[in-house]
Amino acid sequence: MALSTSLSSNVVVVSNSSDNPFAIDIAYAMGQYDDIADLISMKQFMNSEFCPRFISDEADFENIGRKLTGKSVIIVSTGSHIKSRQELAMSNFIIARAAKENGADRVILVEPDLFYSAQDRGPHKDLGQTSFERDITDIKKFDGQPFTAKLYAQMLKLSGVDTVMTIHNHSESVQKIFTEVFEGDFHNLIPYKIYAHYLLNSDILNYGEDGEGLVLCAPDKGARDFVKEMFNQLGLKKAKFIMLDKERTAERKVEITLHKESEHTFDGLDGASIILFDDMVRTGSTVVKSCQFLKQIKPQRMVFAVSHFYASDEGRERMAHPALGEILTLNTLPTILNRDEQGRLRKKMVVLKVEKWLAQELCNILGLPNNTETNPYKIDMSSKNPRFKRKIWFSDELHELAGK
């Protein structure tokens, strides 16, 4: 069901790939039923240079360069197996410039997993604003590198992008530079309500009516605020909160301990259901080490919730470890919906699809009417998952399976 059926006259949703299913779902939820390929041609010259074209009436010579006048153009950008992030980023610049040079009033980039966020500061103290005092060790980590996140923000702005929307960006430095470059028109959406609704209405965890036997875990101090807000959103007053500390002993080796500032210790937590939250996972080394450390509680259930899941071969192999029960993730990297991409993790993975949520947020930003849904996400879970009973798509079906 679309959120609205009256938006196509003033909103144009495209992508940097004509057949991006994530973009197509956002467009449909916003009431755009034309195929993206019928709105923009991803033209490429023989020398491989990209030259997109917003498709116009070939017989119209009166409105040349004005096809998009009065319209808002939304560019949906996600990762792809076909093109690198560098190629996709360059496509964003050129599409945004094409939109502005053909009359678009506003260009919005929707990039759920914001590119270049790992390169969030540079080799000088004034290159990146962090919540901590940058010492020489931190500065040295970026020696010889550029502050690419800043460059990306500046190039997006120069190309014609007015607004950037992303999901659960982990870097305070990236958030500050994008807010500065886009003069506040930067939207970092945090999926608190989506996670809370799934956790409260599914049977992924076992706990008492007021949260007895439930433990929320932050893997480090950086995740503390997010997990504390998740605690508030769940509203389970008897749930517990613990925070871990990690120390990198090598590039891909970490040591896990209980953080000295943790709200609770391990006392009285034996047999609890634990959910560990993080913004992203790449290699899986930290999450598996954390789960192994938490095994001393002898948990009944161990679940890992993560917004951005990079399904690398290394990560899949590590996270198949029995210490980790289930993985709850969003489809910010849409390839995760592919069963081959999930690999051996298929039986322990649940993907929450957030296109409709993003469509609602876009309508709010644009001041457009929409039929707001309370829990605008869909669910993808393999029949190999031990909790599988029948295929469900919509969040409001959860109570039927959980008996809640």
Secondary structure as UniProt FT lines:
FT   TURN            8..10
FT   STRAND          11..15
FT   TURN            18..19
FT   HELIX           21..29
FT   TURN            30..31
FT   HELIX           36..38
FT   STRAND          40..41
FT   TURN            46..47
FT   STRAND          53..54
FT   TURN            58..59
FT   TURN            64..65
FT   TURN            67..68
FT   STRAND          72..76
FT   HELIX           85..101
FT   TURN            102..103
FT   STRAND          106..110
FT   TURN            115..118
FT   TURN            125..126
FT   HELIX           136..141
FT   TURN            142..144
FT   HELIX           148..159
FT   STRAND          163..167
FT   HELIX           172..181
FT   TURN            182..184
FT   STRAND          186..189
FT   HELIX           192..201
FT   TURN            209..210
FT   TURN            212..213
FT   STRAND          214..218
FT   HELIX           221..223
FT   HELIX           224..234
FT   TURN            237..238
FT   STRAND          240..250
FT   TURN            251..252
FT   STRAND          253..258
FT   TURN            260..261
FT   TURN            267..268
FT   TURN            270..271
FT   STRAND          273..281
FT   HELIX           285..294
FT   HELIX           295..297
FT   STRAND          301..309
FT   HELIX           313..319
FT   TURN            322..323
FT   STRAND          326..330
FT   HELIX           334..337
FT   HELIX           339..342
FT   HELIX           343..348
FT   STRAND          349..353
FT   HELIX           355..366
FT   STRAND          378..381
FT   TURN            383..384
FT   TURN            386..387
FT   HELIX           395..397
FT   HELIX           398..402
//
